Amino acid sequence: MNDTLTLPTNGEVTRAGKQFLPRVDIHETDQELLLVAEVPGVDPEGIDLRFERGELVLYAKVKDQPRAGNPLLTEFEVGDYHRVFRVHESIDASKIEAELKSGLLVIHLPKEEQHRPKQVTVKVN
């Protein structure tokens, strides 16, 4: 992985309740970083995604869903998701976009034009 995006090595939890680290895949192209985070059980209204001082902060709140009947086995825990990424200054913060699809939060972190690779045309004389 290059130095465009790094994970903070420490941090303290300040929100009450159980919190989980969402599983994340990060891909880099010439145009952007693409971050895909697993956040099952989260509604779009429950997502707090911020880019501040070079950090992308993801907090996603899960609503507890009442279930009918007596539980015979329960393995799903209810809790919120929290993750922080340090992002290199080459990202254009004004163009960050995110979408939620089937429990996956897809975040597009476009690179600033000046940090994108440029194709050089070679002339023949």
Secondary structure, DSSP 8 states (H G I E B T S, - for coil): --TTEE--S-----SSS-EE---EEEEE-SSEEEEEEE-TTEEEEEEEEEEETTEEEEEEEE-----SS--S-------EEEEEEEE-TTB-GGG-EEEEETTEEEEEEEB-GGGS---------
